[in-house]
C-alpha cells in the first residue's frame, strides 16, 4: 500500500512522468536490488536487523563483505532485474486526471497512509508524535526504499535509548565491600541461559520421551553434574525475568535493576574479563534491554541477525565463539551464553530431517488436533536439539580442564498442551499454568573447583527456589561477598531459607500470587 505514495508526483505532474519515474525508479531499483541480492545470497528476508549491522559497518568491512559474495550468479540476476526495470520504464505512459481529482486523489493517499495513522495514535491512543511516527515506520518497513529510511530511524532511536540506559548503568556506584574469597587463581565461570524450556518435557526430569539423552548420560556418569528439581521463574517472559535474574531486582522490587549493579557489573568489578555470546535476536526494539545487558560485558558475539522467529538460526551457532572465548588468555573469565532454546516456532529450532518425534501419536494427550499434535512433537524435537547444544557446551568447557563451574537455567517455561484440558499453548501471565514457570536448573562443577571448594549439593536439589534470586546463588558459588549479599537467598547455602515464590506482573496492584498456589490440573480460568 505504501508504494502507492510514489504515484502522487506522477498524478500531479503527468507531463513529467518519464523523468519523475526515472528518478523514482533509480531509488527503487537500488533499494530493491540490495534486498534481492541478500535473498540470493542467504535465501532469507532482508530484515531490520541486517540494516542495523550495515549502519554499524565501516567501509573496509563492507568492501570485504562484497568481495566475498560477489559472483557471476549475482551479476546475471542483477542484470536481468535491471533489464526488466528499464523495459517497464520504457513502456510507461502518463496518467492524466482532471485538475481537481489529481489533487483530491493525491491528498487522499497522503492522508490515508501517513497523516491519518499518526493523528489517530496521537489523539485517540494518547501516543507522542515520536511514538506515532515509530508505529508508522513499522508499517513502512517491508517496502523499499522505506525500509532503509525506517531502519535508520529505528536504529538511531534504539541506539539513543541503549546509550541512555548504558550511561545510567555506568554511573551506578560499585558494590560496597566486595571481596573475592576464592582468591586470584585463574578460573572460568560460565552462565548458560536457555529459552522457553520447561523441565517437564525433559527426560532428565522424568519425561517419558527421551528428549535429553546426552544430559541423561552425563547425569548418570558424571557426579559433577547436579540437577535441581524445584526451581521456577517469576515471570514467563525473557526480558522481564532477566531484569530480575541478572540483577538485584526481584518480584517485590522490579525496578532495582536501574539503581543497583548487575551481575555483569559485579563480575567486572571482581576482576573478570566478561563475554556475552547470544543466538537471540538482540537487534530489535523488543530486545533493546538484552543488548543493554550484553553491552555491560567486555566482548559480545551476536550470532543471530534475523527479524523473524521463522528463521533457521540454530543454537549450534554459539559453539565456535564459545570455544574461542574459552581459549582467551585472560586469567579470570566470566562467560554468558544466551540460547534461542525451544522458542516458538519450535520447528525452526532444529534442522530439517531431525524431527525424531514427528508423527508420533501414541503418547500424546487425548483430544489434540492434527496441528496441535504437530506442535507438541515439534517442541519435543526442539528439546532434543537443545539437549545436544547444552551438553556440547558442558563437554567443551570440561575439555579445558577449568577451575570453575557452569550453570544452566531457562529464562521461563512453556505450556504446550500439557495442562488439562490440553488446550493452551504458549505463555500468558494473566492465565498462568505451572508449565509456564517450571525450568531446568543444572550445575556442573570442575574437579579443580571442587577441590578448592568441597561442597555437597545432593541435599539441596529439591529446595523450592525462584530464579529471580539467582544473583545470590551465583555470588555464593563464585565466592563473592559484599554489602547486600544475602546467603539465605542462595540455593546452595547451608543458611538457605525457603521463601514465597511470587509470580505475576509486579507493576499491577495485587497481581502477585504464589507459584505454589497454582492448581495441578486445569488452569484457574477453567475451574
One Martini backbone bead per residue (centre of mass of N, CA, C, O) as a GRO file, in nm:
protein
  527
    1UNK     BB    1   0.056   0.063  -0.020
    2UNK     BB    2   0.305   0.265   0.010
    3UNK     BB    3   0.380   0.264  -0.298
    4UNK     BB    4   0.152   0.474  -0.386
    5UNK     BB    5   0.309   0.739  -0.319
    6UNK     BB    6   0.459   0.750  -0.603
    7UNK     BB    7   0.202   0.865  -0.761
    8UNK     BB    8   0.175   1.163  -0.687
    9UNK     BB    9   0.379   1.305  -0.885
   10UNK     BB   10   0.237   1.180  -1.141
   11UNK     BB   11  -0.040   1.316  -1.101
   12UNK     BB   12   0.064   1.622  -1.082
   13UNK     BB   13   0.304   1.550  -1.328
   14UNK     BB   14   0.245   1.407  -1.620
   15UNK     BB   15   0.460   1.556  -1.812
   16UNK     BB   16   0.695   1.409  -1.604
   17UNK     BB   17   0.689   1.099  -1.593
   18UNK     BB   18   0.965   0.987  -1.698
   19UNK     BB   19   1.148   1.150  -1.512
   20UNK     BB   20   1.025   1.070  -1.239
   21UNK     BB   21   1.042   0.762  -1.284
   22UNK     BB   22   1.350   0.759  -1.304
   23UNK     BB   23   1.415   0.870  -1.025
   24UNK     BB   24   1.245   0.666  -0.865
   25UNK     BB   25   1.360   0.407  -0.995
   26UNK     BB   26   1.648   0.424  -0.889
   27UNK     BB   27   1.574   0.395  -0.594
   28UNK     BB   28   1.416   0.128  -0.614
   29UNK     BB   29   1.633  -0.039  -0.749
   30UNK     BB   30   1.858  -0.019  -0.535
   31UNK     BB   31   1.696  -0.125  -0.292
   32UNK     BB   32   1.584  -0.395  -0.421
   33UNK     BB   33   1.858  -0.515  -0.502
   34UNK     BB   34   1.962  -0.557  -0.217
   35UNK     BB   35   1.738  -0.752  -0.133
   36UNK     BB   36   1.778  -0.962  -0.356
   37UNK     BB   37   2.076  -1.029  -0.297
   38UNK     BB   38   2.029  -1.134  -0.012
   39UNK     BB   39   1.847  -1.369  -0.101
   40UNK     BB   40   2.051  -1.512  -0.284
   41UNK     BB   41   2.261  -1.564  -0.057
   42UNK     BB   42   2.051  -1.658   0.202
   43UNK     BB   43   1.731  -1.711   0.166
   44UNK     BB   44   1.634  -1.434   0.307
   45UNK     BB   45   1.513  -1.183   0.469
   46UNK     BB   46   1.525  -0.846   0.476
   47UNK     BB   47   1.622  -0.687   0.770
   48UNK     BB   48   1.659  -0.471   1.030
   49UNK     BB   49   1.908  -0.612   1.146
   50UNK     BB   50   2.082  -0.577   0.895
   51UNK     BB   51   2.081  -0.269   0.900
   52UNK     BB   52   2.225  -0.237   1.168
   53UNK     BB   53   2.487  -0.361   1.071
   54UNK     BB   54   2.538  -0.163   0.839
   55UNK     BB   55   2.551   0.101   1.019
   56UNK     BB   56   2.813  -0.047   1.181
   57UNK     BB   57   2.972  -0.043   0.911
   58UNK     BB   58   3.250  -0.013   0.746
   59UNK     BB   59   3.406   0.017   0.446
   60UNK     BB   60   3.598  -0.224   0.475
   61UNK     BB   61   3.388  -0.439   0.555
   62UNK     BB   62   3.209  -0.401   0.305
   63UNK     BB   63   3.424  -0.482   0.096
   64UNK     BB   64   3.470  -0.770   0.201
   65UNK     BB   65   3.182  -0.866   0.168
   66UNK     BB   66   3.147  -0.821  -0.140
   67UNK     BB   67   3.391  -0.998  -0.232
   68UNK     BB   68   3.281  -1.268  -0.109
   69UNK     BB   69   2.980  -1.253  -0.283
   70UNK     BB   70   3.090  -1.214  -0.555
   71UNK     BB   71   2.913  -1.319  -0.858
   72UNK     BB   72   2.785  -1.440  -1.147
   73UNK     BB   73   2.499  -1.488  -1.047
   74UNK     BB   74   2.453  -1.201  -0.939
   75UNK     BB   75   2.498  -1.052  -1.207
   76UNK     BB   76   2.270  -1.184  -1.372
   77UNK     BB   77   2.033  -1.108  -1.190
   78UNK     BB   78   2.084  -0.801  -1.196
   79UNK     BB   79   2.060  -0.768  -1.505
   80UNK     BB   80   1.771  -0.871  -1.537
   81UNK     BB   81   1.637  -0.676  -1.340
   82UNK     BB   82   1.727  -0.418  -1.490
   83UNK     BB   83   1.599  -0.478  -1.766
   84UNK     BB   84   1.304  -0.485  -1.665
   85UNK     BB   85   1.296  -0.197  -1.556
   86UNK     BB   86   1.354  -0.055  -1.828
   87UNK     BB   87   1.118  -0.173  -1.985
   88UNK     BB   88   0.894  -0.053  -1.808
   89UNK     BB   89   0.977   0.242  -1.845
   90UNK     BB   90   0.951   0.252  -2.165
   91UNK     BB   91   0.618   0.185  -2.130
   92UNK     BB   92   0.544   0.442  -2.004
   93UNK     BB   93   0.245   0.627  -1.916
   94UNK     BB   94   0.047   0.871  -1.866
   95UNK     BB   95  -0.173   1.011  -1.601
   96UNK     BB   96  -0.476   1.174  -1.655
   97UNK     BB   97  -0.624   1.417  -1.446
   98UNK     BB   98  -0.831   1.610  -1.329
   99UNK     BB   99  -0.741   1.869  -1.149
  100UNK     BB  100  -0.898   1.805  -0.878
  101UNK     BB  101  -0.836   1.492  -0.867
  102UNK     BB  102  -0.533   1.494  -0.833
  103UNK     BB  103  -0.554   1.628  -0.550
  104UNK     BB  104  -0.750   1.438  -0.405
  105UNK     BB  105  -0.595   1.170  -0.443
  106UNK     BB  106  -0.326   1.259  -0.326
  107UNK     BB  107  -0.440   1.347  -0.051
  108UNK     BB  108  -0.564   1.072   0.026
  109UNK     BB  109  -0.303   0.911   0.031
  110UNK     BB  110  -0.151   1.082   0.240
  111UNK     BB  111  -0.363   1.066   0.463
  112UNK     BB  112  -0.416   0.752   0.485
  113UNK     BB  113  -0.093   0.666   0.521
  114UNK     BB  114   0.008   0.911   0.727
  115UNK     BB  115  -0.174   1.114   0.886
  116UNK     BB  116  -0.391   0.934   1.018
  117UNK     BB  117  -0.218   0.738   1.192
  118UNK     BB  118  -0.086   0.961   1.361
  119UNK     BB  119  -0.345   1.100   1.468
  120UNK     BB  120  -0.474   0.856   1.609
  121UNK     BB  121  -0.239   0.803   1.810
  122UNK     BB  122  -0.246   1.091   1.942
  123UNK     BB  123  -0.559   1.126   2.011
  124UNK     BB  124  -0.671   0.818   2.092
  125UNK     BB  125  -0.377   0.680   2.212
  126UNK     BB  126  -0.174   0.880   2.351
  127UNK     BB  127   0.062   0.946   2.164
  128UNK     BB  128   0.340   1.043   2.057
  129UNK     BB  129   0.490   1.154   1.785
  130UNK     BB  130   0.727   0.955   1.795
  131UNK     BB  131   0.550   0.700   1.842
  132UNK     BB  132   0.378   0.732   1.583
  133UNK     BB  133   0.613   0.716   1.383
  134UNK     BB  134   0.712   0.438   1.473
  135UNK     BB  135   0.456   0.287   1.391
  136UNK     BB  136   0.469   0.367   1.093
  137UNK     BB  137   0.751   0.241   1.032
  138UNK     BB  138   0.660  -0.059   1.064
  139UNK     BB  139   0.473  -0.040   0.806
  140UNK     BB  140   0.703   0.050   0.602
  141UNK     BB  141   0.938  -0.164   0.614
  142UNK     BB  142   0.881  -0.374   0.365
  143UNK     BB  143   0.938  -0.125   0.180
  144UNK     BB  144   1.085   0.002  -0.087
  145UNK     BB  145   1.295   0.235   0.075
  146UNK     BB  146   1.167   0.254   0.362
  147UNK     BB  147   1.343   0.049   0.520
  148UNK     BB  148   1.591   0.238   0.532
  149UNK     BB  149   1.460   0.475   0.674
  150UNK     BB  150   1.332   0.320   0.909
  151UNK     BB  151   1.588   0.174   1.002
  152UNK     BB  152   1.746   0.432   1.077
  153UNK     BB  153   1.545   0.542   1.279
  154UNK     BB  154   1.548   0.294   1.469
  155UNK     BB  155   1.848   0.292   1.519
  156UNK     BB  156   1.868   0.573   1.655
  157UNK     BB  157   1.655   0.525   1.873
  158UNK     BB  158   1.788   0.272   2.006
  159UNK     BB  159   2.065   0.394   2.055
  160UNK     BB  160   1.970   0.612   2.249
  161UNK     BB  161   1.841   0.421   2.455
  162UNK     BB  162   2.092   0.253   2.508
  163UNK     BB  163   2.278   0.487   2.603
  164UNK     BB  164   2.109   0.572   2.845
  165UNK     BB  165   2.124   0.302   2.999
  166UNK     BB  166   2.437   0.283   3.003
  167UNK     BB  167   2.486   0.547   3.153
  168UNK     BB  168   2.336   0.462   3.408
  169UNK     BB  169   2.510   0.214   3.465
  170UNK     BB  170   2.796   0.360   3.477
  171UNK     BB  171   2.689   0.549   3.729
  172UNK     BB  172   2.701   0.328   3.917
  173UNK     BB  173   2.787   0.215   4.202
  174UNK     BB  174   2.971   0.006   4.348
  175UNK     BB  175   3.014  -0.245   4.537
  176UNK     BB  176   3.028  -0.288   4.865
  177UNK     BB  177   3.277  -0.476   4.996
  178UNK     BB  178   3.423  -0.639   4.784
  179UNK     BB  179   3.492  -0.999   4.784
  180UNK     BB  180   3.727  -1.263   4.693
  181UNK     BB  181   3.745  -1.579   4.842
  182UNK     BB  182   3.898  -1.737   4.591
  183UNK     BB  183   4.088  -1.545   4.477
  184UNK     BB  184   4.348  -1.532   4.195
  185UNK     BB  185   4.292  -1.772   4.048
  186UNK     BB  186   4.240  -1.919   3.771
  187UNK     BB  187   3.916  -1.873   3.600
  188UNK     BB  188   3.595  -2.019   3.479
  189UNK     BB  189   3.271  -1.878   3.425
  190UNK     BB  190   2.936  -2.014   3.344
  191UNK     BB  191   2.638  -1.883   3.175
  192UNK     BB  192   2.338  -2.051   3.079
  193UNK     BB  193   2.066  -1.939   2.870
  194UNK     BB  194   1.762  -2.025   2.815
  195UNK     BB  195   1.448  -2.103   2.612
  196UNK     BB  196   1.133  -2.217   2.673
  197UNK     BB  197   1.218  -2.443   2.899
  198UNK     BB  198   1.060  -2.711   3.026
  199UNK     BB  199   1.115  -2.976   3.246
  200UNK     BB  200   0.864  -3.171   3.177
  201UNK     BB  201   1.014  -3.226   2.869
  202UNK     BB  202   1.247  -3.384   3.027
  203UNK     BB  203   1.408  -3.679   3.088
  204UNK     BB  204   1.580  -3.569   3.325
  205UNK     BB  205   1.271  -3.524   3.474
  206UNK     BB  206   1.084  -3.792   3.365
  207UNK     BB  207   1.020  -3.803   3.082
  208UNK     BB  208   0.919  -4.045   2.859
  209UNK     BB  209   1.073  -3.904   2.657
  210UNK     BB  210   1.385  -3.885   2.479
  211UNK     BB  211   1.504  -3.547   2.502
  212UNK     BB  212   1.792  -3.597   2.702
  213UNK     BB  213   2.037  -3.806   2.645
  214UNK     BB  214   2.304  -3.647   2.714
  215UNK     BB  215   2.225  -3.551   2.999
  216UNK     BB  216   2.159  -3.826   3.110
  217UNK     BB  217   2.446  -3.944   3.081
  218UNK     BB  218   2.591  -3.734   3.254
  219UNK     BB  219   2.430  -3.786   3.517
  220UNK     BB  220   2.523  -4.092   3.545
  221UNK     BB  221   2.861  -4.035   3.505
  222UNK     BB  222   2.856  -3.734   3.642
  223UNK     BB  223   2.901  -3.604   3.962
  224UNK     BB  224   2.929  -3.286   3.869
  225UNK     BB  225   2.621  -3.310   3.805
  226UNK     BB  226   2.352  -3.098   3.900
  227UNK     BB  227   1.998  -3.149   3.966
  228UNK     BB  228   1.738  -2.926   3.989
  229UNK     BB  229   1.376  -2.974   4.077
  230UNK     BB  230   1.257  -2.664   4.214
  231UNK     BB  231   1.262  -2.444   3.978
  232UNK     BB  232   1.150  -2.109   3.917
  233UNK     BB  233   0.986  -1.851   3.769
  234UNK     BB  234   0.840  -1.518   3.783
  235UNK     BB  235   0.836  -1.495   3.462
  236UNK     BB  236   0.721  -1.559   3.108
  237UNK     BB  237   0.962  -1.348   3.023
  238UNK     BB  238   1.265  -1.260   2.924
  239UNK     BB  239   1.318  -0.965   3.006
  240UNK     BB  240   1.179  -0.970   3.290
  241UNK     BB  241   1.358  -1.196   3.418
  242UNK     BB  242   1.646  -1.073   3.362
  243UNK     BB  243   1.595  -0.820   3.541
  244UNK     BB  244   1.629  -1.026   3.788
  245UNK     BB  245   1.847  -1.256   3.750
  246UNK     BB  246   2.085  -1.020   3.670
  247UNK     BB  247   1.992  -0.892   3.946
  248UNK     BB  248   1.845  -0.729   4.240
  249UNK     BB  249   1.590  -0.781   4.138
  250UNK     BB  250   1.236  -0.841   4.204
  251UNK     BB  251   0.907  -0.885   4.259
  252UNK     BB  252   0.911  -0.637   4.477
  253UNK     BB  253   1.178  -0.503   4.301
  254UNK     BB  254   1.177  -0.441   3.965
  255UNK     BB  255   1.374  -0.157   3.951
  256UNK     BB  256   1.669  -0.228   4.064
  257UNK     BB  257   1.828  -0.244   3.787
  258UNK     BB  258   1.860   0.084   3.782
  259UNK     BB  259   2.028   0.109   4.089
  260UNK     BB  260   2.193  -0.161   4.048
  261UNK     BB  261   2.413  -0.376   3.997
  262UNK     BB  262   2.504  -0.621   3.797
  263UNK     BB  263   2.643  -0.915   3.728
  264UNK     BB  264   2.842  -0.792   3.524
  265UNK     BB  265   2.951  -0.571   3.706
  266UNK     BB  266   3.050  -0.755   3.935
  267UNK     BB  267   3.258  -0.923   3.769
  268UNK     BB  268   3.431  -0.683   3.686
  269UNK     BB  269   3.497  -0.587   3.975
  270UNK     BB  270   3.637  -0.884   4.033
  271UNK     BB  271   3.831  -0.921   3.754
  272UNK     BB  272   3.670  -0.998   3.506
  273UNK     BB  273   3.637  -1.120   3.195
  274UNK     BB  274   3.371  -1.040   2.972
  275UNK     BB  275   3.100  -1.236   2.809
  276UNK     BB  276   2.872  -1.237   2.512
  277UNK     BB  277   2.668  -1.506   2.385
  278UNK     BB  278   2.429  -1.496   2.106
  279UNK     BB  279   2.105  -1.628   1.951
  280UNK     BB  280   1.956  -1.382   1.977
  281UNK     BB  281   1.736  -1.111   1.883
  282UNK     BB  282   1.874  -0.810   1.969
  283UNK     BB  283   1.802  -0.623   1.696
  284UNK     BB  284   1.539  -0.506   1.861
  285UNK     BB  285   1.310  -0.333   2.032
  286UNK     BB  286   1.241  -0.555   2.243
  287UNK     BB  287   1.577  -0.623   2.284
  288UNK     BB  288   1.732  -0.382   2.412
  289UNK     BB  289   1.790  -0.497   2.697
  290UNK     BB  290   1.981  -0.719   2.602
  291UNK     BB  291   2.190  -0.525   2.488
  292UNK     BB  292   2.252  -0.384   2.752
  293UNK     BB  293   2.361  -0.630   2.893
  294UNK     BB  294   2.583  -0.707   2.686
  295UNK     BB  295   2.734  -0.417   2.704
  296UNK     BB  296   2.846  -0.492   3.004
  297UNK     BB  297   3.056  -0.628   2.849
  298UNK     BB  298   3.356  -0.665   2.679
  299UNK     BB  299   3.234  -0.900   2.489
  300UNK     BB  300   3.056  -0.964   2.175
  301UNK     BB  301   2.821  -1.222   2.031
  302UNK     BB  302   2.623  -1.199   1.735
  303UNK     BB  303   2.445  -1.476   1.572
  304UNK     BB  304   2.156  -1.316   1.520
  305UNK     BB  305   2.006  -1.128   1.228
  306UNK     BB  306   1.707  -1.177   1.272
  307UNK     BB  307   1.348  -1.104   1.276
  308UNK     BB  308   1.236  -1.385   1.244
  309UNK     BB  309   1.128  -1.685   1.396
  310UNK     BB  310   1.148  -1.848   1.105
  311UNK     BB  311   1.443  -1.865   1.139
  312UNK     BB  312   1.741  -2.063   1.079
  313UNK     BB  313   1.889  -2.036   1.397
  314UNK     BB  314   2.114  -2.218   1.552
  315UNK     BB  315   2.273  -2.294   1.860
  316UNK     BB  316   2.544  -2.385   1.724
  317UNK     BB  317   2.653  -2.093   1.686
  318UNK     BB  318   2.799  -2.078   1.985
  319UNK     BB  319   3.041  -2.283   1.984
  320UNK     BB  320   3.278  -2.135   1.853
  321UNK     BB  321   3.295  -1.879   2.038
  322UNK     BB  322   3.325  -2.043   2.299
  323UNK     BB  323   3.600  -2.166   2.234
  324UNK     BB  324   3.746  -1.898   2.192
  325UNK     BB  325   3.697  -1.786   2.480
  326UNK     BB  326   3.831  -2.016   2.639
  327UNK     BB  327   4.121  -1.927   2.499
  328UNK     BB  328   4.149  -1.690   2.652
  329UNK     BB  329   4.414  -1.539   2.848
  330UNK     BB  330   4.247  -1.469   3.068
  331UNK     BB  331   4.242  -1.560   3.400
  332UNK     BB  332   3.948  -1.422   3.432
  333UNK     BB  333   3.628  -1.564   3.341
  334UNK     BB  334   3.307  -1.447   3.205
  335UNK     BB  335   3.029  -1.641   3.065
  336UNK     BB  336   2.763  -1.570   2.840
  337UNK     BB  337   2.497  -1.790   2.720
  338UNK     BB  338   2.241  -1.724   2.473
  339UNK     BB  339   1.964  -1.891   2.385
  340UNK     BB  340   1.687  -2.004   2.181
  341UNK     BB  341   1.606  -2.293   2.210
  342UNK     BB  342   1.235  -2.344   2.244
  343UNK     BB  343   1.127  -2.138   2.062
  344UNK     BB  344   0.923  -1.991   1.889
  345UNK     BB  345   0.930  -2.184   1.635
  346UNK     BB  346   1.003  -2.507   1.687
  347UNK     BB  347   1.078  -2.608   1.385
  348UNK     BB  348   1.333  -2.383   1.387
  349UNK     BB  349   1.533  -2.525   1.620
  350UNK     BB  350   1.577  -2.746   1.392
  351UNK     BB  351   1.673  -2.944   1.158
  352UNK     BB  352   1.599  -3.091   0.892
  353UNK     BB  353   1.547  -3.439   0.971
  354UNK     BB  354   1.526  -3.403   1.318
  355UNK     BB  355   1.225  -3.539   1.369
  356UNK     BB  356   1.179  -3.785   1.583
  357UNK     BB  357   0.854  -3.711   1.667
  358UNK     BB  358   0.726  -3.731   1.410
  359UNK     BB  359   0.394  -3.865   1.415
  360UNK     BB  360   0.340  -3.902   1.701
  361UNK     BB  361   0.051  -4.054   1.911
  362UNK     BB  362   0.051  -4.261   2.162
  363UNK     BB  363   0.166  -4.015   2.389
  364UNK     BB  364  -0.066  -3.818   2.374
  365UNK     BB  365  -0.289  -3.613   2.438
  366UNK     BB  366  -0.611  -3.597   2.438
  367UNK     BB  367  -0.769  -3.414   2.164
  368UNK     BB  368  -0.572  -3.341   1.953
  369UNK     BB  369  -0.496  -3.189   1.691
  370UNK     BB  370  -0.297  -3.195   1.423
  371UNK     BB  371  -0.156  -2.924   1.491
  372UNK     BB  372  -0.101  -2.989   1.795
  373UNK     BB  373   0.068  -3.241   1.749
  374UNK     BB  374   0.292  -3.102   1.590
  375UNK     BB  375   0.377  -2.905   1.818
  376UNK     BB  376   0.440  -3.113   2.035
  377UNK     BB  377   0.665  -3.260   1.873
  378UNK     BB  378   0.842  -3.010   1.810
  379UNK     BB  379   0.917  -2.949   2.103
  380UNK     BB  380   1.072  -3.216   2.146
  381UNK     BB  381   1.276  -3.166   1.922
  382UNK     BB  382   1.392  -2.906   2.047
  383UNK     BB  383   1.492  -3.043   2.306
  384UNK     BB  384   1.690  -3.236   2.168
  385UNK     BB  385   1.870  -3.010   2.051
  386UNK     BB  386   1.927  -2.863   2.318
  387UNK     BB  387   2.077  -3.096   2.448
  388UNK     BB  388   2.321  -3.088   2.258
  389UNK     BB  389   2.415  -2.801   2.324
  390UNK     BB  390   2.449  -2.815   2.633
  391UNK     BB  391   2.639  -3.061   2.632
  392UNK     BB  392   2.859  -2.927   2.458
  393UNK     BB  393   2.928  -2.700   2.654
  394UNK     BB  394   3.019  -2.882   2.885
  395UNK     BB  395   3.237  -3.043   2.727
  396UNK     BB  396   3.407  -2.799   2.635
  397UNK     BB  397   3.464  -2.701   2.918
  398UNK     BB  398   3.586  -2.964   3.035
  399UNK     BB  399   3.831  -2.982   2.823
  400UNK     BB  400   3.992  -2.731   2.976
  401UNK     BB  401   4.035  -2.777   3.273
  402UNK     BB  402   3.879  -2.614   3.487
  403UNK     BB  403   3.826  -2.342   3.721
  404UNK     BB  404   3.487  -2.411   3.791
  405UNK     BB  405   3.157  -2.325   3.651
  406UNK     BB  406   2.831  -2.441   3.521
  407UNK     BB  407   2.524  -2.264   3.452
  408UNK     BB  408   2.184  -2.381   3.389
  409UNK     BB  409   1.901  -2.195   3.257
  410UNK     BB  410   1.575  -2.096   3.212
  411UNK     BB  411   1.383  -1.825   3.181
  412UNK     BB  412   1.135  -2.015   3.093
  413UNK     BB  413   0.860  -2.166   3.011
  414UNK     BB  414   0.601  -2.392   2.860
  415UNK     BB  415   0.290  -2.430   2.708
  416UNK     BB  416   0.214  -2.768   2.549
  417UNK     BB  417  -0.055  -2.924   2.619
  418UNK     BB  418  -0.026  -3.020   2.943
  419UNK     BB  419  -0.290  -2.893   3.055
  420UNK     BB  420  -0.578  -2.942   3.156
  421UNK     BB  421  -0.751  -2.965   2.849
  422UNK     BB  422  -0.527  -2.924   2.630
  423UNK     BB  423  -0.549  -2.586   2.505
  424UNK     BB  424  -0.257  -2.471   2.572
  425UNK     BB  425  -0.022  -2.231   2.413
  426UNK     BB  426   0.241  -2.092   2.585
  427UNK     BB  427   0.205  -1.756   2.734
  428UNK     BB  428   0.014  -1.634   3.038
  429UNK     BB  429  -0.002  -1.422   3.303
  430UNK     BB  430  -0.328  -1.412   3.331
  431UNK     BB  431  -0.315  -1.753   3.271
  432UNK     BB  432  -0.166  -1.964   3.456
  433UNK     BB  433   0.077  -2.223   3.449
  434UNK     BB  434   0.323  -2.425   3.557
  435UNK     BB  435   0.481  -2.463   3.277
  436UNK     BB  436   0.561  -2.151   3.252
  437UNK     BB  437   0.778  -2.183   3.522
  438UNK     BB  438   0.925  -2.437   3.473
  439UNK     BB  439   1.278  -2.515   3.521
  440UNK     BB  440   1.590  -2.569   3.448
  441UNK     BB  441   1.872  -2.663   3.685
  442UNK     BB  442   2.223  -2.659   3.628
  443UNK     BB  443   2.537  -2.802   3.774
  444UNK     BB  444   2.883  -2.768   3.685
  445UNK     BB  445   3.179  -2.900   3.840
  446UNK     BB  446   3.499  -2.893   3.884
  447UNK     BB  447   3.765  -3.045   4.027
  448UNK     BB  448   3.915  -2.788   4.111
  449UNK     BB  449   3.678  -2.653   4.250
  450UNK     BB  450   3.613  -2.882   4.451
  451UNK     BB  451   3.890  -2.881   4.592
  452UNK     BB  452   3.857  -2.572   4.688
  453UNK     BB  453   3.515  -2.637   4.718
  454UNK     BB  454   3.387  -2.845   4.924
  455UNK     BB  455   3.068  -2.971   4.805
  456UNK     BB  456   2.725  -3.073   4.884
  457UNK     BB  457   2.417  -3.080   4.680
  458UNK     BB  458   2.215  -3.321   4.739
  459UNK     BB  459   2.036  -3.157   4.965
  460UNK     BB  460   1.932  -2.917   4.741
  461UNK     BB  461   1.752  -3.023   4.487
  462UNK     BB  462   1.445  -2.971   4.641
  463UNK     BB  463   1.441  -2.682   4.657
  464UNK     BB  464   1.267  -2.393   4.678
  465UNK     BB  465   1.295  -2.179   4.382
  466UNK     BB  466   1.396  -1.860   4.240
  467UNK     BB  467   1.551  -1.695   3.971
  468UNK     BB  468   1.535  -1.404   4.101
  469UNK     BB  469   1.789  -1.510   4.307
  470UNK     BB  470   2.054  -1.578   4.144
  471UNK     BB  471   2.281  -1.374   4.240
  472UNK     BB  472   2.326  -1.525   4.515
  473UNK     BB  473   2.414  -1.798   4.408
  474UNK     BB  474   2.649  -1.696   4.239
  475UNK     BB  475   2.808  -1.559   4.465
  476UNK     BB  476   2.852  -1.811   4.629
  477UNK     BB  477   3.007  -1.979   4.413
  478UNK     BB  478   3.223  -1.733   4.353
  479UNK     BB  479   3.303  -1.594   4.637
  480UNK     BB  480   3.113  -1.341   4.683
  481UNK     BB  481   3.136  -1.043   4.887
  482UNK     BB  482   2.882  -0.804   5.010
  483UNK     BB  483   2.682  -0.551   5.025
  484UNK     BB  484   2.370  -0.743   5.000
  485UNK     BB  485   2.434  -1.016   5.062
  486UNK     BB  486   2.219  -1.326   5.069
  487UNK     BB  487   2.241  -1.650   5.187
  488UNK     BB  488   1.926  -1.716   5.212
  489UNK     BB  489   1.921  -1.682   4.868
  490UNK     BB  490   2.088  -1.944   4.839
  491UNK     BB  491   2.052  -2.259   4.715
  492UNK     BB  492   2.361  -2.363   4.840
  493UNK     BB  493   2.311  -2.278   5.127
  494UNK     BB  494   2.301  -2.358   5.464
  495UNK     BB  495   2.112  -2.074   5.506
  496UNK     BB  496   1.871  -2.143   5.362
  497UNK     BB  497   1.545  -1.987   5.281
  498UNK     BB  498   1.234  -2.032   5.230
  499UNK     BB  499   1.020  -1.870   4.988
  500UNK     BB  500   0.806  -1.704   4.823
  501UNK     BB  501   0.692  -1.771   4.488
  502UNK     BB  502   0.655  -1.523   4.290
  503UNK     BB  503   0.401  -1.427   4.054
  504UNK     BB  504   0.380  -1.179   3.809
  505UNK     BB  505   0.281  -0.844   3.789
  506UNK     BB  506   0.442  -0.589   3.971
  507UNK     BB  507   0.271  -0.333   3.830
  508UNK     BB  508   0.023  -0.469   3.956
  509UNK     BB  509  -0.228  -0.472   4.160
  510UNK     BB  510  -0.244  -0.773   4.316
  511UNK     BB  511  -0.083  -0.982   4.102
  512UNK     BB  512   0.059  -1.144   4.307
  513UNK     BB  513   0.147  -1.492   4.331
  514UNK     BB  514   0.176  -1.810   4.422
  515UNK     BB  515   0.297  -2.073   4.265
  516UNK     BB  516   0.193  -2.297   4.479
  517UNK     BB  517  -0.124  -2.215   4.414
  518UNK     BB  518  -0.129  -2.368   4.172
  519UNK     BB  519  -0.280  -2.587   3.996
  520UNK     BB  520  -0.242  -2.914   3.859
  521UNK     BB  521  -0.459  -2.898   3.658
  522UNK     BB  522  -0.648  -2.685   3.578
  523UNK     BB  523  -0.688  -2.389   3.495
  524UNK     BB  524  -0.825  -2.132   3.663
  525UNK     BB  525  -1.049  -2.054   3.436
  526UNK     BB  526  -1.165  -2.380   3.446
  527UNK     BB  527  -1.288  -2.397   3.763
   0.00000   0.00000   0.00000
